[in-house]
Amino acid sequence: MPNLKHSPVLCIGAAHWDVRSQSKEPVRKGTSNPVSVARYPGGVAHNVAVNVCRLGSTTGLVSRWGNDAAGDALQSLLTDTGLSIIPLPRSKLYPTATYTAVLEPSGELAFGLADMEIYDDFTGDILTPLKSDLISFPIWFVDTNLPIETLEVLAGWQKGNGYIAADAVSVAKSSKLMAVMDRLDLLFCNGDEASELTGMALETEQDLLGAGEFLISKGARAVIITMGPGGVYLFDRNGHKHFEAKVVDVVDVTGAGDSLIAGTLHGISRGLDLERSLQLGLATAAFTLKKQGATTEDLRELSLDAIGSV
């Protein structure tokens, strides 16, 4: 991995409003359910960007918002967090994206509602006038809320110019990354997403190792597969290594994966090797698990040494 010490990080992808509606009683279909509602910014690119910024790396964000009050509020709020927002033209076709999670009293998801058509309007054409601004960031992180064509444009711009990492986001969206696998410096995915990407059933550790090796054979320079309590597997062209998950008292699992990505990218932006960067990612995820929500202001209090000791 090239020395990227003191390199800023640019996150490109989903940044929208999450609405958390927690039912006071077991959710019943076909009738009104009393709930308590909270609204806060979310999206993979948003969560990663905010956490990288709070950890201390210079961070930019590019997302696609509607020409509406929700988009205005997001841009204003995120600018205040210290992120460098690279503004895109607002969509005239779609509103700012929203994800609504309806939760049981236990906190388990009853169902989710995703209004995210705007990300189909996140095209390479609207990014082209901003290409020079984008490539001024040596490290890029992209998520698969972007259309395949946009991922291909971005991967083409960054190849040979800087470092590009990607997150599979979900099983349904993960297959988009096969089109750019040979241009990725780092791929993040979980076991289900790795299974989808490779077409392999991951029933044993040997299956998982085979999936990681397959993704490396498709051109990715490094692959991180997360397995929840089973820890994390790092693959590169020299082989693989397993990292144990940190044991903590879990308060909220929301955003733990995004925090792992953020901590890893923060380490890379500080010039650390990938193994040490991933260890920081695991510690950042463990810290987030002990807090409410996908992002926490408390990350501002942590140094690299403090994160490593979590």
Secondary structure as the mmCIF struct_conf table of DSSP 4:
data_model
#
loop_
_struct_conf.conf_type_id
_struct_conf.id
_struct_conf.beg_label_comp_id
_struct_conf.beg_label_asym_id
_struct_conf.beg_label_seq_id
_struct_conf.end_label_comp_id
_struct_conf.end_label_asym_id
_struct_conf.end_label_seq_id
TURN_TY1_P TURN_TY1_P1 LYS A 5 HIS A 6
STRN STRN1 VAL A 9 ILE A 12
BEND BEND1 GLY A 13 GLY A 13
STRN STRN2 HIS A 16 SER A 23
BEND BEND2 LYS A 24 GLU A 25
TURN_TY1_P TURN_TY1_P2 LYS A 29 GLY A 30
BEND BEND3 THR A 31 THR A 31
STRN STRN3 VAL A 35 GLY A 42
HELX_RH_AL_P HELX_RH_AL_P1 VAL A 44 LEU A 55
TURN_TY1_P TURN_TY1_P3 GLY A 56 GLY A 56
STRN STRN4 THR A 59 VAL A 62
STRN STRN5 GLY A 66 GLY A 66
BEND BEND4 ASN A 67 ASP A 68
HELX_RH_AL_P HELX_RH_AL_P2 ALA A 69 ASP A 80
TURN_TY1_P TURN_TY1_P4 THR A 81 GLY A 82
STRN STRN6 SER A 84 ILE A 85
HELX_LH_PP_P HELX_LH_PP_P1 PRO A 87 ARG A 90
STRN STRN7 SER A 91 SER A 91
BEND BEND5 LYS A 92 TYR A 94
HELX_LH_PP_P HELX_LH_PP_P2 PRO A 95 ALA A 97
STRN STRN8 THR A 98 LEU A 103
TURN_TY1_P TURN_TY1_P5 PRO A 105 SER A 106
BEND BEND6 GLY A 107 GLY A 107
STRN STRN9 LEU A 109 ASP A 115
HELX_RH_3T_P HELX_RH_3T_P1 GLU A 117 ASP A 121
HELX_RH_AL_P HELX_RH_AL_P3 GLY A 124 LEU A 127
HELX_RH_3T_P HELX_RH_3T_P2 THR A 128 LEU A 130
HELX_RH_AL_P HELX_RH_AL_P4 LYS A 131 LEU A 134
TURN_TY1_P TURN_TY1_P6 ILE A 135 SER A 136
BEND BEND7 PHE A 137 PRO A 138
STRN STRN10 ILE A 139 ASP A 143
TURN_TY1_P TURN_TY1_P7 THR A 144 ASN A 145
BEND BEND8 LEU A 146 LEU A 146
HELX_RH_AL_P HELX_RH_AL_P5 ILE A 148 GLN A 158
TURN_TY1_P TURN_TY1_P8 LYS A 159 ASN A 161
BEND BEND9 GLY A 162 GLY A 162
STRN STRN11 TYR A 163 ASP A 167
BEND BEND10 SER A 170 SER A 170
HELX_RH_AL_P HELX_RH_AL_P6 VAL A 171 SER A 174
HELX_RH_3T_P HELX_RH_3T_P3 SER A 175 ALA A 179
TURN_TY1_P TURN_TY1_P9 VAL A 180 VAL A 180
HELX_RH_3T_P HELX_RH_3T_P4 MET A 181 ARG A 183
BEND BEND11 ASP A 185 ASP A 185
STRN STRN12 LEU A 186 ASN A 190
HELX_RH_AL_P HELX_RH_AL_P7 GLY A 191 THR A 198
TURN_TY1_P TURN_TY1_P10 GLY A 199 GLY A 199
BEND BEND12 THR A 204 THR A 204
HELX_RH_AL_P HELX_RH_AL_P8 GLU A 205 SER A 217
TURN_TY1_P TURN_TY1_P11 LYS A 218 GLY A 219
BEND BEND13 ARG A 221 ARG A 221
STRN STRN13 ALA A 222 THR A 226
HELX_RH_3T_P HELX_RH_3T_P5 GLY A 228 GLY A 230
STRN STRN14 VAL A 232 ASP A 236
TURN_TY1_P TURN_TY1_P12 ARG A 237 ASN A 238
STRN STRN15 GLY A 239 PHE A 243
HELX_LH_PP_P HELX_LH_PP_P3 GLU A 244 VAL A 247
BEND BEND14 VAL A 251 VAL A 251
TURN_TY1_P TURN_TY1_P13 THR A 254 GLY A 255
HELX_RH_AL_P HELX_RH_AL_P9 ALA A 256 SER A 269
TURN_TY1_P TURN_TY1_P14 ARG A 270 GLY A 271
HELX_RH_AL_P HELX_RH_AL_P10 LEU A 274 LEU A 289
TURN_TY1_P TURN_TY1_P15 LYS A 290 LYS A 290
BEND BEND15 LYS A 291 ALA A 294
HELX_RH_3T_P HELX_RH_3T_P6 GLU A 297 GLU A 301
HELX_RH_AL_P HELX_RH_AL_P11 LEU A 304 GLY A 308
TURN_TY1_P TURN_TY1_P16 SER A 309 SER A 309
#
